């Protein structure tokens, strides 16, 4: 399970649970605190010298996840924050828990750390092998940059345009 805590078994005992939860996420995104965080996150993402995000933790070797970028901009001690305790994480960033989960999900689960690649095997093959071409999983060396772009696109798409008074 990822930091977001999302799983595939919504609705086993309550078929409307997923719909209610998605409505809470949408409300948190539209709300004043959610919009303030998204605007702050967009500025922090655009201000990063290296456009890369890590997955699974707020900070790793001087690089950050989406919430870590905001925490670093605010001057928070990121090492003292438990990213798996979503209830306290929402309070730390002054957002709803549902929005904290959603941002972590977009950061961690939108981009795959590995990709599939077709390779050709040269040389003698065992009798039970079917061919000289196989798919293998290799690390995605572009994952951190793709993650930054995916998060930025998501944030930009969810910021509401301010209405003129």
C-alpha positions in Angstrom: 0.0 0.0 0.0 1.2 3.5 -0.8 1.5 6.5 1.5 -1.9 7.7 0.4 -3.6 4.7 1.9 -5.7 4.2 -1.2 -6.8 0.6 -1.9 -9.0 -1.3 -4.3 -11.6 -2.6 -1.8 -13.9 0.5 -1.5 -17.6 -0.4 -1.4 -17.4 -4.0 -0.2 -19.8 -3.3 2.7 -21.0 0.2 1.5 -21.4 0.7 -2.2 -21.5 4.5 -1.9 -18.3 4.9 0.2 -16.1 5.6 -2.8 -18.5 8.2 -4.2 -18.7 10.0 -0.8 -14.9 9.9 -0.5 -14.4 11.3 -4.0 -16.9 14.1 -3.2 -14.8 14.9 0.0 -11.6 15.1 -2.2 -13.3 17.4 -4.7 -14.6 19.6 -1.8 -11.1 19.8 -0.3 -9.6 20.8 -3.6 -12.2 23.5 -4.2 -12.0 24.8 -0.7 -10.1 27.9 0.5 -7.3 26.0 2.2 -7.0 23.5 -0.6 -6.7 26.3 -3.3 -4.2 28.1 -1.1 -2.0 25.0 -0.9 -2.3 24.3 -4.6 -1.2 27.8 -5.5 1.7 27.6 -3.1 2.6 24.2 -4.5 2.6 25.5 -8.1 4.9 28.4 -7.1 7.2 26.0 -5.3 7.3 23.5 -8.2 8.1 26.2 -10.7 10.9 27.6 -8.4 12.7 24.2 -8.1 16.2 24.3 -9.7 15.9 20.7 -10.7 12.4 19.8 -11.9 12.3 16.3 -10.2 10.2 14.8 -7.5 10.8 11.7 -5.4 8.2 9.2 -4.3 7.5 7.6 -0.9 8.9 10.3 1.4 9.0 14.0 1.9 12.7 14.4 1.3 15.4 12.0 0.1 19.0 13.2 -0.6 18.0 16.8 -1.0 15.1 16.1 -3.3 11.4 16.3 -2.4 8.0 15.0 -3.1 5.1 17.4 -3.8 4.2 18.0 -0.2 7.9 18.1 0.7 8.5 21.0 -1.7 5.8 23.0 0.1 7.3 22.0 3.5 10.7 23.0 2.4 9.4 26.4 1.2 7.7 26.9 4.6 10.9 25.9 6.4 9.4 22.9 8.1 11.6 20.1 9.6 10.6 17.4 7.2 12.6 14.7 9.0 10.2 15.0 12.0 7.0 14.4 9.9 5.6 10.9 9.4 4.2 10.8 5.9 2.2 7.6 6.7 0.2 9.4 9.4 -2.1 11.2 7.0 -4.3 12.7 9.7 -1.4 14.7 11.3 0.1 15.4 7.8 -3.1 17.2 6.8 -2.9 19.3 10.0 0.7 20.1 9.4 0.0 21.5 6.0 -3.4 23.0 7.0 -5.4 21.0 4.5 -8.0 18.3 4.7 -6.7 14.7 5.1 -8.3 13.7 1.8 -6.4 16.4 -0.1 -3.1 15.2 1.5 -3.9 11.7 0.4 -4.8 12.8 -3.1 -1.6 14.8 -3.5 0.5 11.9 -2.3 -1.3 9.5 -4.6 -0.7 11.8 -7.6 3.0 12.1 -6.6 3.7 8.5 -5.9 1.4 6.5 -8.1 1.0 8.4 -11.4 4.5 7.6 -12.7 6.0 4.1 -12.7 9.4 3.5 -11.3 10.0 0.7 -13.8 9.2 0.3 -17.5 8.9 -2.7 -19.7 11.4 -3.2 -22.5 11.7 -5.7 -25.3 15.1 -7.4 -25.5 16.6 -9.9 -27.9 18.4 -12.8 -26.3 21.5 -13.9 -28.4 23.1 -17.2 -28.2 21.8 -20.7 -27.5 18.4 -21.0 -25.9 17.0 -23.6 -23.6 14.5 -26.0 -25.2 11.6 -24.7 -23.2 12.2 -21.0 -24.1 9.8 -19.9 -26.8 11.9 -17.3 -28.6 14.7 -14.9 -28.6 12.6 -11.9 -27.6 11.5 -11.3 -24.0 10.1 -8.4 -22.0 12.1 -7.3 -19.0 11.5 -4.6 -16.4 14.1 -1.9 -16.2 14.3 1.2 -14.0 12.7 4.3 -15.5 15.5 6.8 -15.4 13.1 9.6 -16.3 10.6 8.9 -13.5 11.5 11.8 -11.3 11.2 14.3 -14.1 7.9 12.7 -15.3 6.6 12.8 -11.8 7.3 16.5 -11.5 5.5 17.2 -14.8 2.5 15.0 -13.8 2.2 16.7 -10.4 2.5 20.2 -11.9 -0.1 19.4 -14.6 -2.5 18.0 -12.0 -2.0 21.1 -9.7 -2.5 23.5 -12.6 -5.7 21.7 -13.7 -7.2 21.9 -10.2 -6.5 25.5 -9.4 -9.7 27.5 -9.9 -9.5 30.7 -11.8 -10.4 33.7 -9.6 -13.5 35.5 -10.6 -13.5 39.2 -11.1 -15.5 41.1 -8.5 
